[in-house]
Amino acid sequence: MRVGVIFPGQGSQVVGMGAEIAAWAPAAAELFERAAPIVGYDLLALCREGPEERLRDTKYSQPAIFVTNCALAAAVTENEGRFVPVVSAGHSFGEYCSLVLAASLDFDAALALVNARGTAMQHAAELVAGGMAAVLGLDADEIEAAVEQVRSDGGRVQLANFNAPSQIVISGELEAVRRAGDLCLEAGAKRVVPLNVAGAWHSELMDPAVPVFAPYVERARVALPKFDVISNVDAEPYRDVAHIKENLVRSVTAEVLWHATSLRLLESELDLVVEFGASPVLGPMLRRLAGAPEIVSVSDRAGIEKLHAKLGAPAPAH
């Protein structure tokens, strides 16, 4: 069976995430234990208890989502010889989970990077009031025209996530995002949905985070992935370490090309795609693509048991 793995990023967090799997699977519990001294606080307690407002801050949400994603994957891979992915991809910093799964980054090193990334981006977000909004049901060219009109008037806003042809996210200053959203509605967008985020991720407002974060990436020990990891920055599989490091830095401000990444993922002729994350975010979008294989979302023990059944193996009792 040819299996692909996907990992969500910001927005997939929910209070309580990871708690059940950490209590059930020793491999998952170990990752949360290793995480605490790296981030400097009890990450499992934060995931289990919240509050939601703290989990929404990117300084905390990025490490929390990363460790939860990896813990869910570890609960499957610790004793499962049948689970051998041929390709993986992650949305935004979800890509770090893919790199860990493919043995390109050590878990501890990847978490240190994610922690530094989240902290740098949080500081950048505090400099300017920023936000994001999803534009539904409008062509990319028309969204780009709306964005350019606002930019011509001095507003800072840009395309941030190309999730699907019918779902494109814009990011920037709060007022600029609002104005661009209004123009999109005038142009025929079905809806413009403000996102519950604490900053203007994947936009030029994150520029101050780049020089802070880049040295961490430069010092990191990175190996070539053991199987294909497709970058969400350019929708290309990694073939050298320099490309990985370059894109990890670029991803702070660059648009997430998730639709193109998904199409590249499907070129691997997969039988099954598994999404490891606290909530199913990417799987529903992938299902809409022509030729998409079966997709299993794994967010808890029940999801793991369902996956094991698909793989024809009993779930571990622990």
Beta strands, then each sheet from edge to edge (+ up, - down):
strand 1: 3-7
strand 2: 85-90
strand 3: 130-136
strand 4: 157-164
strand 5: 167-173
strand 6: 191-194
strand 7: 228-230
strand 8: 272-276
strand 9: 294-298
sheet 1: 7+ 2+ 1+ 8+ 9+
sheet 2: 4+ 5- 3+ 6-
end
